[in-house]
Amino acid sequence: MEDNERQVRLEAAALLLESAADELELAGAHARRAAAHFREGEVPRGSAHAWAAYGHLRTGEDRLGVQAQEHRQRSLL
């Protein structure tokens, strides 16, 4: 594999992982906001943020899954 092709693949992997991290950070922020709303008795707002957290978590997982599939395809046994 050429060095240029290798660098392109590594950069794509890095960008995908950063994108997953961004989603997971957003999931954490929504979960914290949901907790605050539940403590204040604001159930609809807490629920909305809890679902948003779950959505960001799933998106982050999906992006990590793409990276895992890439790794699986290139893994040698």
ABEGO torsion letter per residue (X at the ends): XBAAAAAAAAAAAAAAAAAAAAAAAAAAAAAAAAAAAAAAGBAAAAAAAAAAAAAAAAAAAAAAAAAAAAAAAABBX
